[in-house]
Amino acid sequence: MSLNNHLAELVRRHKTLERQIETELHHPSTSDLKLLEMKRRKLHLKDEIEKLQASAKAPALH
């Protein structure tokens, strides 16, 4: 998988989680633990995306 494809997949998963969190916030029966876990996964994806974007911009050292 190319870097761009991997990055696009991570962004897609991040957006999906964002929508799921918003949906869960409107359900009174959603557990705080479930929301916390979803937010942690979303943050982890964001960190991965930023790391990949930074490495793609960094010049290669030889």
Secondary structure, 3 states (H helix, E strand, C coil): CCHHHHHHHHHHHHHHHHHHHHHHHCCCCCCHHHHHHHHHHHHHHHHHHHHHHHHHHCCCCC
